[in-house]
Amino acid sequence: MLRALVVWLVFMVVAILNGAFREGVLSSRMGEATGHVVSTLLLCALIVVVSWVSIVWLNPATPDQAATVAALWVSMTVAFEFGFGHFVAGKSWTVLLAGYNILQGRIWVLVPVTVAAAPYLTARVRGLF
């Protein structure tokens, strides 16, 4: 589990850099809505890449072990997003939840879905089980 935590910390660095890229480049050139979509898809791709690179090091031997890694990653991701977003960044719960409103073009829900699927899919494709 310690290794899974290290990989999750890499996700957080990647996510923060991605957010800075969204704010500094994408949104100013594409608009906020399109910048959000592109940034979300980019982050999902980066999560898969980090998972692909790290999954052999994590070495889940069974689908259940991959699911345990996924559960850890998702719970930490959501806890960080809402904890940091509310208590540090000062965003309201309504604003934070709005990021998950697909009907308004907010596709952030793809990030925790990708985080959840990545350990199993990358381990499976890499032949770990």
ABEGO torsion letter per residue (X at the ends): XAAAAAAAAAAAAAAAAAAAAAAAAAAAAAEAAAAAAAAAAAAAAAAAAAAAAAAAAAGBABAAAAAAAAAAAAAAAAAAAAAAAAAAAGBBAAAAAAAABAAAGBAAAAAAAAAAAAAAAAAAAAGAX
